[in-house]
Amino acid sequence: MLGIIKVTGRSMMPVLNDGDYVMTRKPRTPRAGFIYVLKHHEHGKIIKRIDRLDHETVWYKSDNPNGSCGDISVDKVTARAWLAITPKGMKRL
């Protein structure tokens, strides 16, 4: 299933900027190093890069050093971001 999500905030700069859009698809098995949409208990949908994971937990981080990081249950990974739509064009993530 495909989706489009608007990026808000600066936590994923310089890869994703506020106002960019990302195309998403249903994730297979989450993998470290890729960008995913996570269902956060406080913030709702967030877009973060998976840093590492095990069978039950995903550790995520922002690309911006001033952004957030944390961990979340692997079942809260809802989509993988695979294409960014920016004012400069499209780029594969």
Stockholm file with secondary structure:
# STOCKHOLM 1.0

chainA/1-93         MLGIIKVTGRSMMPVLNDGDYVMTRKPRTPRAGFIYVLKHHEHGKIIKRIDRLDHETVWYKSDNPNGSCGDISVDKVTARAWLAITPKGMKRL
#=GR chainA/1-93 SS CEEEEECCSSTTTTTSCTTCEEEEECCSSCCTTSEEEEEETTTEEEEEEEEEECSSEEEEECSSTTSCEEEEEGGGEEEEEEEEEETTEEEEC
#=GC SS_cons        CEEEEECCSSTTTTTSCTTCEEEEECCSSCCTTSEEEEEETTTEEEEEEEEEECSSEEEEECSSTTSCEEEEEGGGEEEEEEEEEETTEEEEC
//
